[in-house]
Amino acid sequence: MNAFIKQTGQKWLDRVAKNPKKFFVYSMIFLSVSFIGSLIQGIFFPSEKTFSIKPPVLYSNTEIGRNSASVQEKEMEKIVSELKLLKEKRDRNALQKEDSLRIEFLFNRFQQLKNNR
């Protein structure tokens, strides 16, 4: 297998050395098509994560930013209260497997909300 790859690679290098103009033309065609394809993808199918940077709430003049922050605060408070309930359940030695999964989910969600502020 390794010898086959070396032979094939050597064959392609020989072709490139014999026909540099053809190689250059094919390379430019490939690069142009790739560039046009990425432009089309960026224009018609934009990524959701492209403009996800939010200014801090202190510097935001809109109520939307403040409302989203208050919603995040409320959700974080709900998570903390649920984690406190699960802690009490742990102290009573009544935890189940589902509870440990819920704790992990709540902790990860809390970290996401905390980092998105």
C-alpha positions as a Markdown table, in Angstrom:
| # | Residue | x | y | z |
|---|---|---|---|---|
| 1 | Met | 0.0 | 0.0 | 0.0 |
| 2 | Asn | 2.8 | 2.4 | 0.9 |
| 3 | Ala | 4.7 | 1.6 | -2.3 |
| 4 | Phe | 1.5 | 2.2 | -4.3 |
| 5 | Ile | 1.1 | 5.7 | -2.8 |
| 6 | Lys | 4.7 | 6.5 | -3.5 |
| 7 | Gln | 4.5 | 5.4 | -7.1 |
| 8 | Thr | 1.3 | 7.3 | -7.6 |
| 9 | Gly | 2.7 | 10.4 | -6.0 |
| 10 | Gln | 5.9 | 10.2 | -8.1 |
| 11 | Lys | 3.7 | 9.7 | -11.3 |
| 12 | Trp | 1.8 | 12.9 | -10.5 |
| 13 | Leu | 5.0 | 14.9 | -9.7 |
| 14 | Asp | 6.4 | 13.7 | -13.1 |
| 15 | Arg | 3.3 | 14.9 | -14.9 |
| 16 | Val | 3.4 | 18.3 | -13.1 |
| 17 | Ala | 7.1 | 18.7 | -14.1 |
| 18 | Lys | 6.4 | 17.8 | -17.7 |
| 19 | Asn | 3.3 | 20.1 | -18.0 |
| 20 | Pro | 3.6 | 23.1 | -15.6 |
| 21 | Lys | 1.2 | 25.3 | -17.6 |
| 22 | Lys | -1.5 | 22.7 | -17.5 |
| 23 | Phe | -1.0 | 22.2 | -13.8 |
| 24 | Phe | -1.2 | 26.0 | -13.2 |
| 25 | Val | -4.4 | 26.3 | -15.3 |
| 26 | Tyr | -6.1 | 23.4 | -13.5 |
| 27 | Ser | -5.0 | 24.8 | -10.1 |
| 28 | Met | -6.3 | 28.2 | -10.9 |
| 29 | Ile | -9.6 | 26.7 | -12.1 |
| 30 | Phe | -9.9 | 24.7 | -8.9 |
| 31 | Leu | -9.1 | 27.8 | -6.7 |
| 32 | Ser | -11.6 | 30.0 | -8.7 |
| 33 | Val | -14.4 | 27.4 | -8.4 |
| 34 | Ser | -13.7 | 27.0 | -4.7 |
| 35 | Phe | -13.7 | 30.7 | -4.1 |
| 36 | Ile | -16.9 | 31.2 | -6.0 |
| 37 | Gly | -18.5 | 28.3 | -4.1 |
| 38 | Ser | -17.5 | 29.7 | -0.8 |
| 39 | Leu | -18.9 | 33.1 | -1.8 |
| 40 | Ile | -22.2 | 31.5 | -2.8 |
| 41 | Gln | -22.3 | 29.6 | 0.4 |
| 42 | Gly | -21.6 | 32.7 | 2.5 |
| 43 | Ile | -24.2 | 34.8 | 0.7 |
| 44 | Phe | -27.1 | 32.3 | 0.3 |
| 45 | Phe | -26.5 | 30.1 | 3.3 |
| 46 | Pro | -25.0 | 32.3 | 6.0 |
| 47 | Ser | -23.7 | 30.7 | 9.2 |
| 48 | Glu | -25.8 | 31.3 | 12.4 |
| 49 | Lys | -22.6 | 31.8 | 14.4 |
| 50 | Thr | -21.2 | 34.6 | 12.2 |
| 51 | Phe | -22.4 | 37.6 | 14.1 |
| 52 | Ser | -23.0 | 36.2 | 17.6 |
| 53 | Ile | -20.9 | 38.7 | 19.5 |
| 54 | Lys | -23.1 | 40.8 | 21.8 |
| 55 | Pro | -22.0 | 44.0 | 23.5 |
| 56 | Pro | -22.1 | 44.0 | 27.3 |
| 57 | Val | -25.4 | 45.0 | 28.8 |
| 58 | Leu | -23.9 | 48.1 | 30.4 |
| 59 | Tyr | -23.1 | 49.6 | 27.0 |
| 60 | Ser | -26.2 | 48.6 | 25.3 |
| 61 | Asn | -28.8 | 51.3 | 24.7 |
| 62 | Thr | -31.6 | 48.9 | 23.6 |
| 63 | Glu | -34.1 | 47.3 | 25.9 |
| 64 | Ile | -33.7 | 44.0 | 24.0 |
| 65 | Gly | -30.2 | 43.5 | 25.4 |
| 66 | Arg | -31.3 | 44.3 | 28.9 |
| 67 | Asn | -34.3 | 42.0 | 28.6 |
| 68 | Ser | -32.2 | 39.1 | 27.3 |
| 69 | Ala | -29.8 | 39.7 | 30.2 |
| 70 | Ser | -32.7 | 39.7 | 32.7 |
| 71 | Val | -34.1 | 36.5 | 31.1 |
| 72 | Gln | -30.7 | 34.9 | 31.5 |
| 73 | Glu | -30.5 | 36.0 | 35.1 |
| 74 | Lys | -33.9 | 34.5 | 35.8 |
| 75 | Glu | -32.9 | 31.3 | 34.1 |
| 76 | Met | -29.7 | 31.2 | 36.1 |
| 77 | Glu | -31.7 | 31.7 | 39.3 |
| 78 | Lys | -34.0 | 28.8 | 38.4 |
| 79 | Ile | -31.0 | 26.6 | 37.8 |
| 80 | Val | -29.5 | 27.5 | 41.1 |
| 81 | Ser | -32.7 | 26.8 | 43.0 |
| 82 | Glu | -33.1 | 23.4 | 41.3 |
| 83 | Leu | -29.5 | 22.6 | 42.1 |
| 84 | Lys | -30.1 | 23.5 | 45.7 |
| 85 | Leu | -33.1 | 21.1 | 45.7 |
| 86 | Leu | -30.9 | 18.4 | 44.3 |
| 87 | Lys | -28.3 | 19.1 | 47.0 |
| 88 | Glu | -30.9 | 18.6 | 49.7 |
| 89 | Lys | -31.9 | 15.4 | 48.0 |
| 90 | Arg | -28.2 | 14.3 | 48.0 |
| 91 | Asp | -28.0 | 15.1 | 51.7 |
| 92 | Arg | -30.9 | 12.7 | 52.3 |
| 93 | Asn | -29.1 | 10.0 | 50.2 |
| 94 | Ala | -32.1 | 9.9 | 47.8 |
| 95 | Leu | -30.3 | 10.7 | 44.5 |
| 96 | Gln | -30.9 | 8.5 | 41.4 |
| 97 | Lys | -29.1 | 8.1 | 38.1 |
| 98 | Glu | -31.4 | 10.5 | 36.4 |
| 99 | Asp | -30.6 | 13.1 | 39.1 |
| 100 | Ser | -26.9 | 13.0 | 38.3 |
| 101 | Leu | -27.6 | 13.5 | 34.6 |
| 102 | Arg | -29.9 | 16.4 | 35.5 |
| 103 | Ile | -27.2 | 17.9 | 37.7 |
| 104 | Glu | -24.6 | 17.6 | 34.9 |
| 105 | Phe | -27.1 | 19.2 | 32.4 |
| 106 | Leu | -27.9 | 22.1 | 34.8 |
| 107 | Phe | -24.3 | 22.8 | 35.5 |
| 108 | Asn | -23.4 | 22.9 | 31.8 |
| 109 | Arg | -26.4 | 25.1 | 31.1 |
| 110 | Phe | -25.4 | 27.4 | 34.0 |
| 111 | Gln | -21.8 | 27.7 | 32.6 |
| 112 | Gln | -23.2 | 28.5 | 29.1 |
| 113 | Leu | -25.4 | 31.3 | 30.5 |
| 114 | Lys | -22.6 | 32.6 | 32.6 |
| 115 | Asn | -20.1 | 32.7 | 29.7 |
| 116 | Asn | -22.6 | 34.3 | 27.3 |
| 117 | Arg | -23.1 | 37.4 | 29.4 |
